[in-house]
Amino acid sequence: MISERSCIVFLKKSSCEEKKKVCKQVCSEKPKKGKGKKSKKPKCTKKCEYVLVKKSSPFIKFSYDKNSDTRDYNFNGSVSLMRTVAFEMKINKKCNQNPGCVARMVLMYLGLIPTVRRRDRDIFVSVNDTKIKNEYKQLYSVLPDVPLFVNYDFSSIAHYSQHYGEASNGTTFSLKTLHLETDALTGQEYRPAFSDLKWLYFAHCRKDLLYSIKCKNGGYPKSGSSSECECPTGFSGKTCDKPRNDTGCVGVSFVMKPNKTYQIDFTGIQNRTFILTSPAKTRIKIKIYKIVCQTKTPCFENGCVQIKYQKDMALTGLCFCGNKSETFLTSHSNQATIMYTGLTSKSIAWIEFFTVDGEYQGNEYDENFCKENL
């Protein structure tokens, strides 16, 4: 779940005190009833005072409830972790059998909001309100004032399925910037994406960025060390400047030349990572000739082929599972990453790539999240 890349310490203090206004009604004694007189009502006044309330570090009380409805992700995006009481999180049978479901609920309790409720969601998806059940509509409303910290990731564990809360046949939203089959990427509950863990760092763990190591390719400083980075999928090294190259995975940095076409053929059980770089002011066009892998919906990392084509390498990019052919995409910068995970001896992926002139004109990832206040 969250263990490998999570924060070591959420808070500097294990507890704190804050003033809380407590009010109560104070009534005068009821006067004695005299002969022939009606009883008077006692006079009551509202008296308030401020008392010190002790808040402790957050903790969650998990309880099993086979009838609980796990659709309630209606947390308000607060990253304030101090609580006066434990939060009871009810887990039903289906969610209990799926660690990703529990991870999603915990991250949302910590302040991560559903991706389709981000203030920039209309750039990436088009929500169809007529297809949403009334009781789910609030769960699709935008939360305009919640800090985002990271870019929009279709493969975030916080991203709903396109059938989440649907009222009839059809989907509750469509993807604007990608043309894919329904739920090819969205709705995954396997585990938090790297961007989710990066959000966790910026929301709760980050130190003074001026004194932290400068990470490359979308990495972030490790919470227990300011001299080493947590690296996105496909990258490694102290500052995330190298391709992943560890036990069972072979990584290659490849510098492309203009006006030349390259092809790589992956077959069988293996893990390979290619970090492609083209000349300045060019982009990389990638053609998928053929992919034959296990079908998985939604498709996620380590499922077959993953291509990071956006400027922000912390994002998951596009994941391909099943059978694909004649599919094209173009990188947003002069860098792209291709990762292959062959799970069976019959897995294959034939991919071609070459340079194209011109720079990407989109601005959907231009927001500077580092300036957002905690």
C-alpha positions as CSV (number, residue, x, y, z in Angstrom):
1,M,0.0,0.0,0.0
2,I,1.7,3.2,1.2
3,S,4.6,1.7,3.1
4,E,7.7,2.1,0.8
5,R,7.4,5.7,0.0
6,S,5.3,7.2,2.7
7,C,6.2,9.9,5.2
8,I,8.2,8.8,8.2
9,V,6.8,11.6,10.4
10,F,3.6,13.4,9.8
11,L,3.9,15.9,12.6
12,K,6.6,17.5,14.7
13,K,4.4,17.3,17.8
14,S,2.5,14.3,19.0
15,S,-0.2,16.5,20.6
16,C,-1.2,20.1,21.0
17,E,-3.8,22.2,22.8
18,E,-6.2,24.7,21.4
19,K,-8.9,26.9,22.8
20,K,-12.5,25.8,22.2
21,K,-15.6,27.8,22.9
22,V,-18.0,25.8,25.1
23,C,-21.5,27.2,25.8
24,K,-24.3,26.0,28.0
25,Q,-27.6,27.2,29.3
26,V,-27.6,28.5,33.0
27,C,-31.0,28.8,34.6
28,S,-32.0,30.4,37.9
29,E,-33.8,28.3,40.4
30,K,-37.5,27.9,39.9
31,P,-39.4,30.2,42.3
32,K,-41.8,28.7,44.8
33,K,-45.4,28.8,43.8
34,G,-47.6,31.0,46.0
35,K,-51.3,30.6,46.6
36,G,-53.3,31.8,43.6
37,K,-50.2,32.6,41.6
38,K,-49.0,31.0,38.5
39,S,-45.6,29.4,38.5
40,K,-43.0,31.5,36.7
41,K,-40.5,30.0,34.3
42,P,-36.9,30.1,35.5
43,K,-34.7,32.6,33.7
44,C,-32.1,31.0,31.5
45,T,-29.0,32.7,30.0
46,K,-26.4,31.4,27.7
47,K,-22.9,31.4,29.2
48,C,-19.8,30.6,27.2
49,E,-16.2,30.1,28.2
50,Y,-13.0,29.0,26.4
51,V,-11.5,25.8,27.5
52,L,-8.3,24.1,26.5
53,V,-8.8,21.0,24.4
54,K,-6.0,18.5,23.7
55,K,-5.6,17.3,20.2
56,S,-3.5,14.3,19.3
57,S,-1.7,13.0,16.3
58,P,-4.1,11.5,13.8
59,F,-5.2,7.9,14.0
60,I,-7.9,5.9,12.3
61,K,-10.0,3.3,13.9
62,F,-10.9,0.6,11.3
63,S,-14.1,-1.3,11.8
64,Y,-15.6,-4.1,9.6
65,D,-19.1,-3.5,8.5
66,K,-20.3,-5.7,5.7
67,N,-23.2,-3.4,4.9
68,S,-21.2,-0.1,4.8
69,D,-21.2,1.8,1.6
70,T,-17.7,2.8,0.4
71,R,-19.0,5.5,-2.0
72,D,-18.6,8.2,0.7
73,Y,-15.4,9.9,-0.3
74,N,-16.8,13.3,0.7
75,F,-13.9,14.5,2.8
76,N,-13.3,18.2,2.4
77,G,-9.7,18.2,1.4
78,S,-8.4,19.4,4.8
79,V,-4.8,18.5,5.5
80,S,-5.0,19.4,9.2
81,L,-4.2,16.2,11.0
82,M,-4.9,17.1,14.6
83,R,-8.0,15.4,15.9
84,T,-9.8,15.3,19.3
85,V,-11.2,11.8,18.6
86,A,-10.3,8.9,16.4
87,F,-11.9,8.7,13.0
88,E,-13.9,5.5,12.5
89,M,-13.4,4.2,9.0
90,K,-15.9,1.5,8.1
91,I,-14.7,-1.1,5.7
92,N,-17.1,-3.6,4.0
93,K,-16.2,-7.0,2.7
94,K,-15.3,-6.0,-0.9
95,C,-13.1,-3.1,0.3
96,N,-11.4,-5.3,2.9
97,Q,-10.3,-7.7,0.1
98,N,-8.8,-4.8,-1.9
99,P,-5.8,-3.0,-0.2
100,G,-6.1,-0.2,-2.9
101,C,-9.6,0.6,-1.7
102,V,-8.4,1.0,1.9
103,A,-5.4,3.1,0.7
104,R,-7.7,5.4,-1.3
105,M,-9.9,6.0,1.8
106,V,-6.9,6.7,4.0
107,L,-5.3,9.2,1.6
108,M,-8.6,11.0,1.2
109,Y,-9.0,11.2,4.9
110,L,-5.5,12.8,4.9
111,G,-6.7,15.4,2.4
112,L,-6.3,14.0,-1.1
113,I,-9.5,14.8,-3.0
114,P,-11.1,12.8,-5.8
115,T,-9.3,13.9,-9.0
116,V,-12.5,14.9,-10.8
117,R,-13.2,17.4,-8.0
118,R,-10.0,19.4,-8.6
119,R,-10.4,23.0,-9.7
120,D,-8.6,22.2,-13.0
121,R,-10.6,19.1,-13.9
122,D,-12.5,20.8,-16.8
123,I,-9.2,20.9,-18.8
124,F,-9.0,17.1,-18.6
125,V,-12.5,15.7,-18.3
126,S,-16.0,16.7,-19.2
127,V,-18.5,15.7,-16.5
128,N,-22.0,14.8,-17.6
129,D,-24.2,15.8,-14.7
130,T,-27.3,14.1,-16.3
131,K,-25.6,10.7,-16.1
132,I,-24.9,11.0,-12.3
133,K,-27.3,9.7,-9.6
134,N,-28.6,12.5,-7.4
135,E,-26.9,11.0,-4.3
136,Y,-23.6,11.1,-6.1
137,K,-23.7,14.5,-7.6
138,Q,-22.1,16.2,-4.5
139,L,-19.1,13.8,-5.0
140,Y,-18.5,15.3,-8.4
141,S,-18.7,18.9,-7.4
142,V,-15.5,21.0,-7.7
143,L,-13.6,21.9,-4.5
144,P,-12.1,25.2,-5.7
145,D,-10.0,26.1,-2.6
146,V,-8.2,22.9,-1.9
147,P,-4.4,23.0,-2.6
148,L,-3.5,20.5,-5.3
149,F,0.3,20.1,-5.0
150,V,0.6,17.8,-8.0
151,N,-0.6,17.7,-11.6
152,Y,-3.7,15.9,-12.8
153,D,-3.1,12.2,-13.2
154,F,-5.7,9.9,-14.8
155,S,-4.2,6.9,-13.0
156,S,-4.3,8.4,-9.5
157,I,-5.9,6.1,-7.0
158,A,-8.2,9.1,-6.3
159,H,-9.6,9.1,-9.8
160,Y,-13.1,7.7,-10.1
161,S,-14.1,5.1,-12.6
162,Q,-16.2,6.5,-15.5
163,H,-19.1,4.4,-14.2
164,Y,-18.9,5.7,-10.6
165,G,-22.4,6.7,-9.5
166,E,-23.8,6.5,-13.0
167,A,-27.6,6.9,-13.3
168,S,-28.0,5.1,-16.6
169,N,-26.1,3.5,-19.4
170,G,-23.2,5.7,-20.4
171,T,-20.4,7.3,-18.5
172,T,-20.4,10.1,-15.9
173,F,-17.5,11.8,-17.6
174,S,-15.4,11.6,-20.7
175,L,-11.6,12.3,-21.2
176,K,-10.8,15.4,-23.1
177,T,-7.1,15.1,-23.7
178,L,-7.0,11.3,-24.4
179,H,-9.0,9.1,-26.7
180,L,-9.1,5.7,-25.0
181,E,-11.6,2.9,-24.2
182,T,-13.8,3.5,-21.1
183,D,-11.8,3.0,-17.9
184,A,-8.6,2.1,-19.7
185,L,-6.8,4.3,-17.1
186,T,-9.3,5.7,-14.6
187,G,-10.7,4.0,-11.5
188,Q,-7.6,1.9,-10.6
189,E,-7.5,0.6,-7.0
190,Y,-4.3,-1.4,-7.2
191,R,-2.1,1.0,-5.2
192,P,-1.3,4.7,-5.0
193,A,0.3,6.2,-8.1
194,F,3.7,7.9,-7.6
195,S,1.9,11.3,-8.0
196,D,-0.3,10.3,-5.0
197,L,2.7,9.7,-2.8
198,K,4.3,12.9,-4.1
199,W,1.1,14.7,-3.0
200,L,1.4,13.0,0.4
201,Y,4.9,14.4,0.7
202,F,4.0,18.0,-0.2
203,A,0.8,18.0,1.9
204,H,2.4,16.6,5.1
205,C,6.1,15.8,5.0
206,R,8.0,18.4,3.1
207,K,10.7,20.4,4.7
208,D,12.2,23.8,3.6
209,L,12.7,23.3,-0.1
210,L,15.7,25.7,0.0
211,Y,17.7,23.2,2.0
212,S,16.5,20.1,0.3
213,I,18.1,18.2,-2.5
214,K,17.0,19.2,-6.0
215,C,15.3,16.2,-7.6
216,K,14.9,15.8,-11.3
217,N,12.3,14.2,-13.5
218,G,9.5,14.8,-11.0
219,G,11.1,13.2,-8.0
220,Y,10.8,14.6,-4.5
221,P,13.2,14.5,-1.4
222,K,12.9,11.5,0.9
223,S,11.1,12.5,4.1
224,G,13.8,10.9,6.2
225,S,16.7,12.4,4.3
226,S,17.3,15.7,2.5
227,S,20.2,14.2,0.5
228,E,18.3,11.6,-1.6
229,C,15.2,11.6,-3.8
230,E,12.2,9.4,-4.2
231,C,12.1,8.7,-7.9
232,P,9.1,8.2,-10.3
233,T,8.6,4.9,-12.0
234,G,11.3,4.4,-14.6
235,F,14.0,6.5,-12.9
236,S,16.7,6.0,-10.3
237,G,19.8,7.6,-8.9
238,K,20.4,10.1,-6.1
239,T,18.6,12.8,-8.0
240,C,16.4,10.7,-10.3
241,D,18.6,11.5,-13.3
242,K,19.2,7.8,-14.4
243,P,17.0,5.1,-15.9
244,R,15.8,2.4,-13.5
245,N,18.5,-0.2,-13.6
246,D,18.2,-2.8,-10.8
247,T,17.7,-6.4,-10.2
248,G,15.4,-7.7,-13.0
249,C,15.2,-4.4,-14.8
250,V,17.5,-3.1,-17.6
251,G,17.5,0.7,-18.1
252,V,18.9,2.6,-21.1
253,S,19.3,6.3,-21.8
254,F,18.9,6.9,-25.5
255,V,19.8,10.1,-27.4
256,M,17.9,10.4,-30.7
257,K,19.1,11.9,-33.9
258,P,16.8,13.9,-36.2
259,N,15.4,12.4,-39.4
260,K,16.0,8.9,-38.2
261,T,13.4,6.2,-37.2
262,Y,14.1,3.8,-34.4
263,Q,12.4,0.5,-33.5
264,I,12.5,-1.6,-30.4
265,D,11.0,-5.1,-30.0
266,F,10.2,-6.5,-26.6
267,T,9.3,-10.2,-26.2
268,G,8.7,-12.5,-23.4
269,I,9.2,-12.1,-19.6
270,Q,11.5,-9.1,-19.0
271,N,11.6,-5.6,-17.6
272,R,13.1,-2.8,-19.7
273,T,13.2,0.9,-19.4
274,F,14.1,3.4,-22.2
275,I,14.5,7.1,-21.5
276,L,14.4,8.9,-24.8
277,T,15.8,12.3,-25.5
278,S,15.5,14.2,-28.8
279,P,17.2,17.5,-29.8
280,A,16.0,20.8,-28.4
281,K,12.8,22.3,-29.9
282,T,11.7,18.8,-31.1
283,R,9.3,16.2,-29.7
284,I,9.1,12.5,-30.0
285,K,6.4,10.7,-32.0
286,I,5.8,7.1,-30.8
287,K,4.0,4.5,-32.8
288,I,2.8,1.3,-31.3
289,Y,2.9,-1.3,-34.0
290,K,1.7,-4.2,-31.9
291,I,1.1,-5.1,-28.3
292,V,0.0,-8.5,-27.1
293,C,-0.3,-8.8,-23.3
294,Q,-2.7,-9.8,-20.6
295,T,-5.9,-7.8,-20.6
296,K,-6.4,-5.7,-17.5
297,T,-9.0,-3.0,-16.9
298,P,-8.0,-0.5,-15.8
299,C,-4.4,-0.8,-17.0
300,F,-1.7,0.4,-14.6
301,E,2.0,0.3,-14.1
302,N,3.8,-3.0,-14.6
303,G,0.8,-4.3,-16.6
304,C,2.6,-4.4,-20.0
305,V,3.7,-1.1,-21.6
306,Q,3.9,2.3,-19.9
307,I,4.8,5.4,-21.8
308,K,5.5,8.7,-20.1
309,Y,4.9,11.4,-22.7
310,Q,4.0,14.5,-20.5
311,K,6.5,17.1,-19.4
312,D,5.9,16.0,-15.8
313,M,7.5,12.6,-15.4
314,A,5.9,12.2,-12.0
315,L,2.7,11.4,-13.8
316,T,1.8,7.9,-14.7
317,G,1.4,8.6,-18.4
318,L,-0.3,6.0,-20.6
319,C,-0.5,2.3,-19.7
320,F,-1.3,-0.3,-22.4
321,C,-2.6,-3.8,-21.6
322,G,-4.3,-6.4,-23.8
323,N,-4.0,-6.2,-27.6
324,K,-3.2,-2.9,-29.3
325,S,-2.0,-1.9,-32.8
326,E,-1.4,1.2,-34.9
327,T,-1.6,3.6,-31.9
328,F,0.2,7.0,-32.0
329,L,1.1,9.6,-29.4
330,T,3.5,12.5,-29.3
331,S,5.6,13.7,-26.3
332,H,5.0,17.1,-24.8
333,S,8.7,17.8,-24.6
334,N,11.9,16.4,-26.0
335,Q,11.9,13.6,-23.5
336,A,9.8,10.4,-23.2
337,T,10.0,7.2,-21.2
338,I,9.0,3.7,-22.5
339,M,8.7,0.9,-20.0
340,Y,7.9,-2.8,-20.8
341,T,6.9,-5.4,-18.3
342,G,6.4,-8.8,-19.9
343,L,4.5,-11.0,-17.6
344,T,4.3,-14.1,-19.8
345,S,6.4,-15.8,-22.5
346,K,3.8,-14.8,-25.0
347,S,4.0,-11.0,-24.3
348,I,5.2,-8.8,-27.1
349,A,5.5,-5.1,-27.8
350,W,6.8,-3.6,-31.1
351,I,7.3,0.2,-30.8
352,E,8.7,2.7,-33.3
353,F,9.7,6.3,-32.6
354,F,11.2,9.3,-34.3
355,T,11.6,13.1,-33.9
356,V,9.2,15.8,-35.1
357,D,9.8,19.5,-35.2
358,G,8.0,22.0,-33.0
359,E,7.3,22.6,-29.3
360,Y,4.2,21.6,-27.4
361,Q,1.8,24.6,-27.1
362,G,-0.5,23.2,-24.4
363,N,-0.5,24.9,-21.0
364,E,-2.5,22.4,-18.8
365,Y,0.5,21.7,-16.6
366,D,1.8,25.2,-16.1
367,E,0.4,25.8,-12.6
368,N,3.2,26.2,-10.0
369,F,2.0,24.0,-7.2
370,C,5.1,24.6,-5.0
371,K,3.8,28.1,-4.2
372,E,0.6,26.7,-2.7
373,N,0.4,27.2,1.1
374,L,0.2,24.3,3.4
